[in-house]
Amino acid sequence: MSGQLPEALDTVAALLGRLPGVGKRSALRLAFHLLERPREEAVQLADALSALHGAVGYCTRCGHLSTGELCEICLDPRRDRHTLCVVETVPDLLAIEATGEFGGLYHVLHGVLSPLRGVGPGQLRLASLVDRVGSGGFSEVILATSISVEGEATAAYVQRLIHRTPQLMLSRIASGVPQGSDLEFIDQGTLGRALRARQTL
């Protein structure tokens, strides 16, 4: 940032610039906006950010966001407990939920296999997935990783990990999702159709 800015403003702009999708100019505009707002709003934002990590964690069962040990989806008795949808990230889970097409449970991997970025099986929630599926109770596991090279590689790896039984169907979301697309950016109609047209593996 420019050395002509007051240090406090420069620091805020630099921190905002670390956020995904926020460039230097956007970060500076946001910093100026915060400066022009009433002090009370800045304090509220600071307090909310300070409390964020203490108030929100991850569900110990599925990996979704949670304020307790288990998330609302895992605790909901109305969910179909025989179908499990495996997704890469929490935004992917939220995108699928928004379609209204799926009423089962989830498992969030928190990433995809990416050797070039140093992401291997040990960095993903794969062991807990194998444990969940191995404990029985699921009749279908849907692999809803992104339709990208890394997403396909992750889906293939999960397919090899999961012990297949006659009672368990393994399916993959249909390729109506464009190649190279992240699920969180796909419109609800396309994502819903892809879920309905999932294919057995």
KEKEKOL-948134 format. One line per field, with one value per residue: residue in one letter; z, y, x of N, C-alpha, C, CB in turn. Coordinates in nm, 2 decimals. Each point is the difference from the previous one (the first is absolute). Glycine has a CB too. Layout:
BEGIN
code <- A	...
n_pz <- Z	...
n_py <- Y	...
n_px <- X	...
ca_pz <- Z	...
ca_py <- Y	...
ca_px <- X	...
c_pz <- Z	...
c_py <- Y	...
c_px <- X	...
cb_pz <- Z	...
cb_py <- Y	...
cb_px <- X	...
//
This chain:
BEGIN
code <- M	S	G	Q	L	P	E	A	L	D	T	V	A	A	L	L	G	R	L	P	G	V	G	K	R	S	A	L	R	L	A	F	H	L	L	E	R	P	R	E	E	A	V	Q	L	A	D	A	L	S	A	L	H	G	A	V	G	Y	C	T	R	C	G	H	L	S	T	G	E	L	C	E	I	C	L	D	P	R	R	D	R	H	T	L	C	V	V	E	T	V	P	D	L	L	A	I	E	A	T	G	E	F	G	G	L	Y	H	V	L	H	G	V	L	S	P	L	R	G	V	G	P	G	Q	L	R	L	A	S	L	V	D	R	V	G	S	G	G	F	S	E	V	I	L	A	T	S	I	S	V	E	G	E	A	T	A	A	Y	V	Q	R	L	I	H	R	T	P	Q	L	M	L	S	R	I	A	S	G	V	P	Q	G	S	D	L	E	F	I	D	Q	G	T	L	G	R	A	L	R	A	R	Q	T	L
n_pz <- 0.00	-0.15	0.20	-0.03	0.22	0.28	0.03	0.00	-0.32	-0.04	0.18	-0.16	-0.28	0.11	0.09	-0.28	-0.15	0.16	-0.16	-0.21	-0.20	0.12	-0.29	0.19	-0.08	0.21	0.24	-0.06	0.00	0.29	0.13	-0.09	0.13	0.29	-0.01	-0.04	0.25	0.24	0.12	-0.02	-0.26	0.14	0.24	-0.19	-0.14	0.26	0.11	-0.27	0.01	0.30	-0.05	-0.27	0.19	0.23	-0.21	-0.18	0.11	-0.24	0.09	0.21	-0.27	-0.23	0.08	0.08	0.11	0.29	0.17	0.06	-0.05	-0.25	-0.22	0.10	-0.16	0.26	0.12	-0.27	0.19	-0.32	-0.08	-0.18	0.29	-0.34	-0.10	0.09	-0.19	0.00	0.02	-0.07	0.24	0.23	-0.30	-0.05	0.23	-0.13	-0.29	0.12	0.17	-0.27	-0.12	0.26	-0.10	0.32	0.21	0.04	0.21	-0.14	0.00	0.01	-0.18	0.15	-0.37	-0.25	0.08	-0.02	-0.05	-0.05	0.32	0.13	-0.06	0.11	0.04	0.22	-0.11	0.03	0.26	-0.16	0.30	0.00	-0.29	0.12	0.25	-0.17	-0.16	0.25	0.15	-0.26	-0.11	-0.32	-0.16	-0.11	0.07	-0.18	-0.09	0.07	-0.10	-0.16	-0.25	0.11	-0.12	0.30	-0.04	-0.13	0.23	0.22	-0.15	-0.02	0.31	0.07	-0.19	0.17	0.28	-0.05	0.12	-0.31	0.24	-0.25	0.17	-0.23	-0.26	-0.02	-0.12	-0.14	0.08	-0.29	-0.12	0.10	0.12	-0.29	0.00	0.29	0.22	0.29	0.03	0.05	-0.32	-0.03	-0.05	0.26	-0.30	0.01	0.28	-0.07	-0.24	0.18	0.20	-0.23	-0.12	0.30	-0.23	0.21	0.04
n_py <- -0.12	0.24	-0.02	0.18	-0.21	0.16	-0.23	-0.03	-0.01	-0.21	-0.22	0.00	-0.05	-0.26	-0.15	0.04	-0.14	-0.29	0.01	-0.24	0.26	0.23	0.11	0.15	0.11	-0.17	0.09	0.31	-0.04	-0.14	0.24	0.22	-0.17	0.01	0.32	0.04	-0.19	0.19	-0.04	-0.20	-0.13	-0.04	-0.16	-0.20	-0.09	-0.06	-0.20	-0.18	-0.06	-0.09	-0.24	-0.14	-0.19	-0.01	-0.09	-0.24	-0.30	-0.14	-0.13	-0.15	-0.09	0.17	0.16	0.19	0.26	-0.15	0.26	-0.33	-0.19	0.07	0.23	0.06	-0.27	-0.17	0.09	-0.09	-0.26	0.12	-0.16	-0.23	-0.13	-0.11	0.27	0.02	0.28	-0.10	0.35	0.04	0.13	-0.01	0.09	-0.30	0.01	0.26	-0.13	-0.24	0.19	0.15	-0.28	0.00	-0.27	-0.08	-0.11	-0.11	0.10	0.21	-0.20	0.34	-0.18	0.29	-0.03	-0.12	-0.21	0.29	-0.25	0.32	0.04	-0.25	-0.16	-0.31	-0.11	0.21	0.23	-0.20	-0.02	-0.29	-0.09	0.10	-0.15	-0.27	0.05	0.05	-0.26	-0.19	0.08	-0.16	0.20	0.00	-0.15	0.21	0.05	0.26	-0.03	0.32	-0.02	0.25	-0.16	0.03	-0.21	0.00	-0.13	-0.26	-0.05	0.00	-0.22	-0.20	0.01	-0.07	-0.25	-0.12	0.05	-0.17	-0.30	0.00	-0.11	-0.12	0.28	0.20	0.13	0.10	0.25	0.16	0.26	-0.11	0.09	0.21	0.10	0.18	-0.23	0.15	-0.01	0.05	-0.20	0.31	0.05	-0.22	0.24	-0.16	-0.11	-0.14	-0.13	-0.13	-0.15	-0.12	-0.13	-0.14	-0.14	-0.16	-0.19	-0.24	0.07
n_px <- 0.08	0.13	0.26	-0.29	-0.14	0.01	0.23	-0.31	-0.02	0.23	-0.14	-0.27	0.14	0.16	-0.26	-0.15	0.24	-0.07	-0.30	0.05	0.01	0.22	0.17	0.15	-0.28	-0.16	0.18	-0.06	-0.31	0.01	0.16	-0.21	-0.24	0.13	0.03	-0.31	-0.11	-0.08	0.30	-0.25	0.13	0.28	-0.13	-0.16	0.27	0.15	-0.22	0.00	0.31	-0.01	-0.22	0.14	0.14	-0.23	-0.23	0.12	0.10	-0.04	-0.28	0.23	-0.17	0.12	0.27	-0.29	0.14	-0.02	-0.08	0.11	0.21	-0.18	0.02	-0.28	0.09	0.04	-0.28	-0.19	-0.16	-0.02	0.29	-0.12	0.16	0.01	0.19	0.33	-0.05	0.34	-0.03	0.30	-0.15	-0.20	-0.04	-0.08	-0.22	-0.13	-0.04	-0.18	-0.19	-0.09	-0.14	-0.21	0.21	0.05	-0.23	0.34	0.15	0.18	0.24	0.09	0.23	0.01	0.03	-0.05	0.22	0.18	0.27	0.00	-0.07	0.22	-0.31	0.15	-0.26	0.11	-0.20	-0.28	-0.16	0.18	-0.04	-0.30	-0.07	0.08	-0.18	-0.26	0.02	0.07	-0.28	-0.16	-0.19	0.06	-0.25	0.25	0.32	-0.15	0.34	-0.14	0.35	-0.07	-0.10	0.36	0.18	-0.10	-0.28	0.12	0.21	-0.23	-0.17	0.24	0.05	-0.29	0.01	0.23	-0.15	-0.26	0.08	-0.17	-0.21	-0.15	-0.04	0.17	-0.19	0.32	-0.21	0.23	-0.21	-0.11	0.27	-0.27	0.30	0.09	0.22	0.07	-0.28	0.14	-0.27	0.03	-0.09	-0.27	-0.23	-0.11	-0.02	0.27	-0.04	-0.28	0.12	0.24	-0.20	-0.16	0.27	0.14	0.12	-0.08	0.32
ca_pz <- 0.00	0.00	0.12	0.04	0.08	0.14	0.02	0.03	-0.12	-0.08	0.06	-0.03	-0.14	-0.03	0.05	-0.08	-0.13	0.01	-0.03	-0.14	-0.09	0.04	-0.05	0.08	-0.01	0.07	0.14	0.04	0.00	0.12	0.12	0.00	0.03	0.14	0.07	-0.01	0.08	0.14	0.08	0.06	-0.10	0.00	0.13	-0.01	-0.10	0.07	0.10	-0.06	-0.05	0.12	0.06	-0.10	0.02	0.12	-0.01	-0.11	-0.02	-0.09	0.05	0.02	-0.08	-0.15	-0.04	-0.03	0.10	0.11	0.12	0.10	-0.04	-0.12	-0.07	-0.01	-0.10	0.07	0.11	-0.05	-0.02	-0.13	-0.11	-0.05	0.06	-0.08	-0.12	0.04	-0.11	0.03	-0.07	0.03	0.09	0.06	-0.10	-0.09	0.08	0.00	-0.14	-0.02	0.08	-0.06	-0.11	0.05	-0.06	0.08	0.14	0.07	0.08	-0.07	0.05	-0.06	0.00	0.03	-0.10	-0.10	-0.02	-0.09	0.03	-0.03	0.11	0.12	0.06	-0.01	0.08	0.14	0.03	-0.02	0.10	-0.06	0.10	0.07	-0.09	-0.01	0.13	0.00	-0.10	0.05	0.11	-0.05	0.01	-0.13	-0.12	-0.11	0.02	-0.12	-0.01	-0.06	-0.02	-0.12	-0.12	-0.04	0.00	0.14	0.05	-0.06	0.07	0.14	-0.01	-0.03	0.12	0.10	-0.05	0.03	0.15	0.06	-0.02	-0.06	0.04	-0.08	0.06	-0.01	-0.14	-0.01	-0.12	-0.02	-0.06	-0.14	-0.06	-0.04	0.05	-0.10	0.03	0.06	0.08	0.14	0.03	0.06	-0.10	-0.10	0.03	0.07	-0.09	-0.06	0.10	0.03	-0.11	0.01	0.12	-0.04	-0.11	0.04	-0.06	0.08	-0.03
ca_py <- 0.12	0.12	0.04	0.13	-0.03	-0.02	-0.14	-0.08	-0.02	-0.08	-0.13	-0.06	-0.03	-0.11	-0.12	-0.03	-0.05	-0.15	-0.08	-0.05	0.08	0.15	0.05	0.11	0.11	-0.03	0.00	0.14	0.06	-0.05	0.06	0.13	-0.01	-0.03	0.12	0.10	-0.04	0.03	-0.09	-0.11	-0.11	-0.06	-0.07	-0.13	-0.08	-0.05	-0.09	-0.12	-0.07	-0.05	-0.11	-0.10	-0.13	-0.06	-0.03	-0.10	-0.11	-0.10	-0.12	-0.11	-0.11	0.02	0.11	0.12	0.10	-0.03	0.08	-0.10	-0.12	-0.05	0.11	-0.01	-0.10	-0.13	-0.01	0.01	-0.14	-0.01	-0.03	-0.14	-0.05	-0.11	0.06	0.09	0.08	0.04	0.13	0.05	0.12	0.04	0.06	-0.10	-0.05	0.10	0.01	-0.11	0.02	0.11	-0.06	-0.07	-0.13	-0.11	0.00	-0.09	0.05	0.04	-0.01	0.11	-0.04	0.12	0.01	-0.11	-0.04	0.09	-0.02	0.12	0.10	-0.07	-0.05	-0.15	-0.06	0.03	0.14	0.00	-0.08	-0.13	-0.10	0.01	-0.05	-0.15	-0.05	0.02	-0.09	-0.13	-0.04	-0.05	0.09	0.08	-0.08	0.07	0.11	0.08	0.07	0.13	0.08	0.09	-0.07	0.06	-0.11	-0.04	-0.06	-0.13	-0.09	-0.03	-0.09	-0.13	-0.05	-0.04	-0.13	-0.11	-0.02	-0.05	-0.15	-0.02	-0.11	0.00	0.09	0.13	0.05	0.12	0.08	0.12	0.10	-0.01	0.10	0.13	0.11	0.03	-0.04	0.10	0.09	-0.02	-0.02	0.12	0.11	-0.05	0.04	-0.10	-0.09	-0.09	-0.09	-0.09	-0.10	-0.09	-0.10	-0.09	-0.09	-0.06	-0.13	-0.11	-0.03
ca_px <- -0.08	0.07	0.06	-0.06	-0.11	0.03	0.03	-0.12	-0.08	0.09	-0.01	-0.13	0.00	0.09	-0.07	-0.11	0.06	0.04	-0.12	0.00	-0.07	0.02	0.13	0.05	-0.09	-0.12	0.03	0.01	-0.14	-0.07	0.06	-0.05	-0.14	-0.01	0.04	-0.11	-0.11	0.00	0.09	-0.08	0.00	0.13	0.01	-0.08	0.07	0.12	-0.05	-0.05	0.12	0.08	-0.07	-0.03	0.07	-0.05	-0.15	-0.03	0.10	-0.04	-0.07	0.10	-0.04	-0.01	0.10	-0.07	0.01	-0.08	0.03	0.01	0.07	-0.06	-0.07	-0.15	-0.03	0.02	-0.10	-0.14	-0.05	-0.07	0.09	0.02	0.12	0.06	0.07	0.11	0.06	0.13	0.04	0.13	0.00	-0.12	-0.09	-0.07	-0.11	-0.10	-0.05	-0.08	-0.11	-0.08	-0.08	-0.12	-0.01	0.07	-0.04	0.08	0.11	0.11	0.13	0.08	0.14	0.08	0.10	0.02	0.13	0.07	0.14	0.08	-0.01	0.03	-0.12	-0.02	-0.11	0.01	-0.05	-0.14	-0.08	-0.03	0.00	-0.13	-0.10	0.00	-0.06	-0.15	-0.06	0.02	-0.09	-0.12	-0.11	-0.02	-0.03	0.06	0.10	0.01	0.12	-0.04	0.12	-0.01	0.03	0.13	0.10	0.02	-0.12	-0.02	0.10	-0.05	-0.11	0.05	0.07	-0.11	-0.06	0.09	0.01	-0.12	-0.02	-0.14	-0.08	-0.12	-0.11	0.04	0.01	0.09	-0.04	0.08	-0.09	0.01	0.09	-0.07	0.08	0.11	0.14	0.08	-0.08	-0.02	-0.14	-0.06	-0.03	-0.10	-0.14	-0.07	-0.07	0.10	0.04	-0.11	-0.01	0.11	-0.03	-0.11	0.05	0.12	0.03	0.06	0.14
c_pz <- 0.00	0.13	0.05	0.09	0.15	0.03	0.03	-0.12	-0.09	0.05	-0.03	-0.15	-0.04	0.05	-0.09	-0.14	0.00	-0.03	-0.14	-0.08	0.03	-0.04	0.09	-0.01	0.07	0.15	0.05	0.01	0.12	0.12	0.01	0.05	0.15	0.08	0.00	0.08	0.15	0.08	0.05	-0.10	-0.01	0.12	-0.01	-0.09	0.07	0.11	-0.06	-0.06	0.11	0.05	-0.10	0.03	0.13	-0.01	-0.11	-0.02	-0.11	0.06	0.01	-0.09	-0.15	-0.05	-0.04	0.12	0.12	0.12	0.12	-0.05	-0.14	-0.07	-0.01	-0.09	0.06	0.11	-0.04	-0.02	-0.13	-0.11	-0.03	0.05	-0.08	-0.12	0.05	-0.12	0.04	-0.08	0.04	0.11	0.06	-0.10	-0.10	0.07	0.00	-0.13	-0.02	0.09	-0.06	-0.11	0.05	-0.05	0.08	0.15	0.09	0.09	-0.09	0.06	-0.07	0.01	0.03	-0.10	-0.10	-0.01	-0.10	0.03	-0.03	0.11	0.13	0.08	-0.03	0.08	0.14	0.04	-0.02	0.11	-0.06	0.10	0.07	-0.09	-0.01	0.13	0.00	-0.10	0.05	0.11	-0.04	0.01	-0.13	-0.11	-0.13	0.05	-0.13	0.00	-0.08	0.00	-0.13	-0.12	-0.06	0.01	0.14	0.06	-0.05	0.06	0.14	0.00	-0.03	0.12	0.11	-0.04	0.03	0.15	0.06	-0.04	-0.05	0.05	-0.09	0.05	-0.03	-0.15	0.01	-0.13	-0.01	-0.06	-0.15	-0.05	-0.05	0.07	-0.09	0.05	0.06	0.09	0.14	0.04	0.05	-0.10	-0.10	0.04	0.06	-0.09	-0.06	0.10	0.04	-0.10	0.01	0.11	-0.04	-0.10	0.04	-0.05	0.10	-0.05	0.01
c_py <- 0.13	0.04	0.14	-0.02	-0.01	-0.15	-0.09	-0.04	-0.10	-0.15	-0.07	-0.04	-0.12	-0.13	-0.04	-0.05	-0.14	-0.08	-0.04	0.09	0.15	0.04	0.12	0.12	-0.02	0.00	0.15	0.06	-0.05	0.07	0.14	0.00	-0.02	0.13	0.10	-0.04	0.04	-0.09	-0.12	-0.12	-0.07	-0.09	-0.13	-0.10	-0.07	-0.10	-0.14	-0.09	-0.07	-0.12	-0.11	-0.14	-0.07	-0.05	-0.10	-0.10	-0.09	-0.12	-0.11	-0.12	0.02	0.11	0.13	0.10	-0.03	0.09	-0.10	-0.12	-0.05	0.12	-0.03	-0.11	-0.14	-0.03	-0.01	-0.14	-0.02	-0.04	-0.15	-0.05	-0.12	0.05	0.10	0.07	0.05	0.12	0.04	0.10	0.03	0.08	-0.09	-0.07	0.10	0.01	-0.12	0.01	0.10	-0.06	-0.06	-0.14	-0.12	0.01	-0.09	0.07	0.03	-0.04	0.10	-0.04	0.11	0.01	-0.11	-0.04	0.09	-0.01	0.12	0.10	-0.07	-0.05	-0.15	-0.05	0.04	0.13	0.01	-0.09	-0.13	-0.11	-0.01	-0.04	-0.15	-0.06	0.01	-0.10	-0.15	-0.04	-0.04	0.10	0.07	-0.10	0.07	0.10	0.07	0.08	0.13	0.10	0.08	-0.08	0.07	-0.12	-0.05	-0.06	-0.14	-0.10	-0.03	-0.10	-0.14	-0.06	-0.04	-0.13	-0.12	-0.03	-0.07	-0.15	-0.02	-0.13	0.00	0.10	0.15	0.04	0.12	0.07	0.13	0.10	0.00	0.12	0.12	0.12	0.02	-0.04	0.12	0.10	-0.04	-0.01	0.13	0.11	-0.05	0.04	-0.12	-0.10	-0.10	-0.10	-0.10	-0.11	-0.10	-0.10	-0.10	-0.10	-0.07	-0.14	-0.10	-0.03	-0.15
c_px <- 0.09	0.05	-0.06	-0.12	0.03	0.02	-0.12	-0.08	0.08	0.00	-0.13	-0.01	0.08	-0.07	-0.12	0.05	0.04	-0.13	-0.01	-0.09	0.01	0.14	0.04	-0.09	-0.13	0.02	0.01	-0.14	-0.08	0.05	-0.05	-0.15	-0.01	0.04	-0.11	-0.12	0.01	0.09	-0.06	0.00	0.13	0.03	-0.08	0.07	0.12	-0.04	-0.05	0.12	0.07	-0.07	-0.02	0.06	-0.05	-0.14	-0.03	0.12	-0.05	-0.06	0.10	-0.04	0.02	0.10	-0.07	0.02	-0.09	0.03	0.01	0.08	-0.05	-0.08	-0.15	-0.04	0.01	-0.10	-0.14	-0.05	-0.08	0.09	0.00	0.13	0.06	0.07	0.10	0.05	0.13	0.04	0.14	0.00	-0.13	-0.08	-0.06	-0.12	-0.12	-0.07	-0.10	-0.13	-0.10	-0.09	-0.13	-0.01	0.05	-0.04	0.07	0.10	0.12	0.13	0.09	0.15	0.10	0.12	0.00	0.14	0.07	0.15	0.09	-0.01	0.03	-0.11	-0.01	-0.11	0.00	-0.05	-0.16	-0.07	-0.04	-0.01	-0.14	-0.11	-0.01	-0.06	-0.15	-0.07	0.01	-0.08	-0.14	-0.11	-0.03	-0.03	0.05	0.09	0.01	0.13	-0.03	0.12	-0.02	0.04	0.13	0.10	0.03	-0.12	-0.03	0.10	-0.04	-0.11	0.04	0.08	-0.10	-0.06	0.08	0.01	-0.12	-0.02	-0.15	-0.06	-0.12	-0.11	0.04	0.02	0.09	-0.03	0.08	-0.10	0.02	0.09	-0.07	0.07	0.12	0.13	0.07	-0.08	0.00	-0.15	-0.06	-0.04	-0.10	-0.14	-0.08	-0.07	0.09	0.05	-0.10	-0.01	0.12	-0.02	-0.10	0.05	0.13	0.01	0.06	0.14	0.03
cb_pz <- 0.12	-0.19	-0.06	-0.21	-0.19	0.06	0.09	0.23	0.02	-0.05	0.18	0.19	-0.04	0.02	0.24	0.11	-0.04	0.17	0.18	0.08	-0.03	0.19	-0.23	-0.04	-0.22	-0.19	-0.02	-0.10	-0.25	-0.12	-0.02	-0.18	-0.23	-0.04	-0.07	-0.22	-0.17	-0.02	0.06	0.13	-0.13	-0.13	0.13	0.03	-0.19	-0.04	0.15	-0.06	-0.19	0.05	0.14	-0.17	-0.13	0.13	0.08	-0.11	0.24	-0.15	-0.10	0.23	0.18	0.01	-0.07	-0.14	-0.17	-0.08	-0.09	0.11	0.24	0.09	-0.14	0.05	-0.19	-0.06	0.14	-0.11	0.25	0.09	0.06	-0.20	0.22	0.08	-0.14	0.19	-0.08	0.05	-0.01	-0.24	-0.13	0.22	0.02	-0.11	0.15	0.18	-0.08	-0.05	0.20	0.06	-0.13	0.03	-0.21	-0.16	-0.08	-0.18	0.20	-0.08	0.06	0.06	-0.17	0.24	0.16	-0.13	0.06	-0.02	-0.05	-0.24	-0.13	0.00	-0.01	-0.04	-0.16	0.01	-0.08	-0.25	0.11	-0.20	0.03	0.15	-0.13	-0.14	0.12	0.05	-0.19	-0.07	0.13	0.06	0.24	0.08	0.12	-0.14	0.18	-0.01	0.01	0.07	0.14	0.13	-0.05	0.08	-0.20	0.01	0.01	-0.21	-0.15	0.06	-0.07	-0.24	-0.05	0.06	-0.18	-0.20	0.00	-0.01	0.19	-0.21	0.24	-0.05	0.18	0.22	-0.07	0.13	0.02	-0.04	0.21	-0.01	-0.06	-0.02	0.24	-0.09	-0.18	-0.19	-0.20	0.05	0.04	0.20	0.04	-0.05	-0.18	0.18	-0.05	-0.15	0.08	0.11	-0.15	-0.09	0.16	0.04	-0.17	0.21	-0.22	0.05	0.08
cb_py <- -0.13	0.07	-0.12	0.09	-0.12	0.20	0.08	0.11	0.23	0.20	0.07	0.14	0.25	0.15	0.06	0.18	0.23	0.05	0.12	-0.23	-0.19	-0.02	-0.08	-0.08	0.05	-0.14	-0.22	0.01	0.01	-0.22	-0.14	0.07	-0.10	-0.24	-0.04	0.06	-0.19	0.09	0.21	0.16	0.12	0.20	0.21	0.14	0.14	0.22	0.20	0.13	0.16	0.23	0.16	0.19	0.08	0.15	0.23	0.18	0.01	0.08	0.08	0.08	-0.05	-0.08	-0.18	-0.13	0.17	-0.24	0.20	0.08	-0.06	-0.23	0.04	0.24	0.15	0.02	0.12	0.22	-0.01	0.17	0.20	0.04	0.08	-0.14	-0.03	-0.15	0.07	-0.24	0.06	-0.04	0.09	0.01	0.19	-0.04	-0.13	0.12	0.12	-0.14	-0.05	0.17	-0.04	0.22	0.12	0.00	0.06	-0.17	-0.14	0.20	-0.25	0.17	-0.17	0.00	0.12	0.09	-0.24	0.15	-0.24	-0.04	0.13	0.14	0.23	-0.02	-0.19	-0.14	0.09	0.04	0.21	0.08	0.02	0.18	0.21	0.01	0.07	0.24	0.16	0.02	0.17	-0.23	0.02	0.19	-0.08	-0.04	-0.13	0.02	-0.21	-0.03	-0.15	0.20	-0.06	0.24	0.10	0.19	0.23	0.10	0.10	0.24	0.18	0.07	0.15	0.24	0.13	0.06	0.21	0.23	-0.05	0.12	0.00	-0.24	-0.17	-0.02	-0.09	-0.12	-0.10	-0.13	0.14	-0.11	-0.19	-0.13	-0.06	0.18	-0.17	-0.02	0.05	0.11	-0.24	-0.06	0.09	-0.20	0.18	0.16	0.18	0.18	0.18	0.18	0.17	0.18	0.18	0.18	0.15	0.14	0.12	-0.09	0.23
cb_px <- -0.19	-0.13	0.20	0.09	-0.10	-0.14	0.22	0.00	-0.11	0.14	0.16	-0.10	-0.04	0.20	0.07	-0.13	0.07	0.18	-0.11	0.03	-0.15	-0.17	-0.04	0.23	0.10	-0.07	0.12	0.23	0.01	-0.03	0.20	0.16	-0.05	0.06	0.23	0.09	-0.03	-0.23	0.12	-0.14	-0.17	0.08	0.04	-0.21	-0.08	0.12	-0.07	-0.21	0.02	0.08	-0.11	-0.01	0.20	0.15	-0.04	-0.14	0.08	0.18	-0.23	0.04	-0.17	-0.23	0.15	-0.17	0.06	-0.02	-0.12	-0.22	0.04	-0.02	0.20	-0.02	0.07	0.24	0.16	0.05	-0.01	-0.16	0.14	-0.15	-0.07	-0.19	-0.20	0.06	-0.23	0.06	-0.25	0.06	0.19	0.10	0.15	0.23	0.16	0.12	0.21	0.20	0.14	0.18	0.21	-0.11	0.02	0.19	-0.22	-0.04	-0.08	-0.13	-0.03	-0.17	-0.06	-0.06	0.14	-0.19	-0.06	-0.20	-0.04	-0.04	-0.17	0.19	-0.12	0.24	0.00	0.19	0.22	0.03	-0.08	0.12	0.25	0.09	0.04	0.21	0.21	0.04	0.05	0.23	0.13	0.07	0.04	0.15	-0.21	-0.20	0.12	-0.26	0.14	-0.23	0.15	0.04	-0.25	-0.06	0.11	0.16	-0.09	-0.08	0.18	0.07	-0.14	0.02	0.19	-0.04	-0.10	0.13	0.14	-0.10	0.17	0.08	0.08	0.05	-0.05	0.12	-0.23	0.18	-0.23	0.22	0.00	-0.23	0.15	-0.21	-0.07	-0.13	0.00	0.15	-0.14	0.23	0.04	0.14	0.23	0.15	0.01	-0.03	-0.15	0.07	0.15	-0.12	-0.12	0.15	0.05	-0.17	-0.11	0.00	0.03	-0.23	0.07
//
